[in-house]
Amino acid sequence: MNEQNERQICETILMETKGLCDLYMHGTIESATPNVRAAFDTALKDSLTMQQKIYDHMAQKGWYPAAQAPQDQISQTRQKFQNMQ
């Protein structure tokens, strides 16, 4: 498999995994019983772990560069959420 095909496959898998995380999160929130909630919560945690591994692989290859947020923007955001509590 060439690098371009691997990148496209990883991008597709990452997108699909993010979608699964969203579905599992909503399933967890909307669960009516503890057993169903636990099942969705476990699936969500597993999907988040998978998403992180895919992201790490892509970042290592340089396919998903992450920009560092400026420190003042981080501080402003932190302050905003602290004020909400």
N, C-alpha and C positions, 0 to 999 in steps of 0.2 A: 504494500500500500504506500502510495507516495504521500508526502507531507501535506499537500493541499487536500487530498481526500481525508486524511486523518483529522485535519483541522475542521473540515466541514462536518464530519461525523461527530467530533467532540462538541462543536457548536450546537448541533441538533440535539445531542444527548443532554447537554447543559440546559437548553431551552425547555426540553420536555421534563427534565428533573425539576426545574423551577416551577413548572406548571403543576407537577405532582405535589410539590411542597405546598403550593397554594391550596390545592384541593384537600389535602390532608389537614392543613391548618383549619380550614372552614369546617371540615368534618369533626375535628376535635372541639371546636367552639360550639357547634350545633348539636353535639351528642346528647342524647336524652338519658343515657344510663352510664354508670361508671365503667362497665365492661367495654362498651362501644367507644367511649372516650379513651380508654387505655389502648385499645387497638389502633385508633387513629393517631394517638400520641406516639406510640411506638413506630408506626409507619412514617410519621412526620420526622422523627429523630433519625431514622434510617435514611430517609431521603435527603435530609440536610447533610448527613455525613457523606453520602454519595455525591451531592452537589459540591461539597468542599473539595473532595478528591478530584473531581473533574476540573474544577476551577484551578486547583493547585497545579495539575498537569498542564493545563493550558497556559497558566501564568509562567510556569517554568520554561515552556517552549516560546514564550514571548507573544502568544496569541491573544492574551487577555491582560493587557497592561492596566495597572491600577494607578491612578493619579493620587498623589498625597494631597489631602486637603490642607489649606493654610491653617496655621495654629489659631489665628484670630477667629476663623470661621468655626473651628471646633469648639473654642471657648464660648462663642455666642450661642451655638446650638446647645451645648451643655447647660448654659445658664437658662436658656429658654425652657428646657425640660425640668430643671430644678425648680423654677418658679411655678410650674404646673402642679407640683406635688403639694 
